[in-house]
Amino acid sequence: MKKLLLITTILLFSCTTEPQDTHGCLDSQACNYNSSATIDNNSCLYGIDCNGVCGGGAIVDDCGVCDGYNLDMDECGNCQDQELHSVLLWGVCYNIDETTSILRPNQESISGLIPPEIGYLTNLEYLTLTGGSLIGEIPSEIGNLVNLRRLYPYNNNL
């Protein structure tokens, strides 16, 4: 009788468990692959965005900032803390490498100071500023224009 009671007790307290099903992504090429999953639940995501998020949508903007939306880009397309490729003078963006002349006929009104950023246009050969309403002094940055052949600042208040 003791043996029967012992066997019954062992049978009651010993249990066998069957493996539980685990849902997840079974594709080892997916960035959210679950190696312990036993049932594919169609949750696989592919690709890691620039923030390191699996299946995320963040992208690198034109300034090289992840999900920055060009917040650091100025009106001429220059990115903050990067080499300039254009400068803004009198409401116009001029390409630093390609601009060789700025010709402002008398009909086009320019006013204010000559911006010191003009000194970035080192390939500038001809600068015509006649007939404007420029005031102040010619900025010392004009000295950076090593290729300048002609400067016409006439009819201004310089």
WOKA-V274293 format. One line per field, one symbol per residue. phi: phi as a letter, one per 20 degrees, with the letter a starting at -180 (. if undefined). A space follows every 10 residues. Layout:
BEGIN
phi = ???
END
This chain:
BEGIN
phi = .fffffffff ffeecddege fdereeefef fdgdfefdcf dldfccndff enefmfdfce efeneflell feeefeneeg mcffdbcecl ncedfffefd bcddfgfeed bneffffgff efefdccdcf medfcndfff fgffefdfdc cddflcde
END
